[in-house]
Amino acid sequence: MKKASLNDEFEREKEKLNRLADEALKNGIPLTQDEAFMKQNRKVDELVVKIIQKSERLKKKQQER
């Protein structure tokens, strides 16, 4: 997966996370108790890790040159 598409996917998933947060808060549900929010939060966290790992690999490759 290319970096641009990872970033695009991250933005889409983050927007979905924000919508779920707004909905939970509107309904008076604590975010940590909203399963849909927590599932989406883990998905966003996984994407952040992938982006960071890819960035670190690119930096390492550039330093090797």
Buried (B, 14 or more C-beta within 10 A) or exposed (E): EEEEEBEEBBEEBBEBBEEBBEEBEEEEBEEEEBEEBBEBBEBBEEBBEBBEEBEEEEEEEEEEE
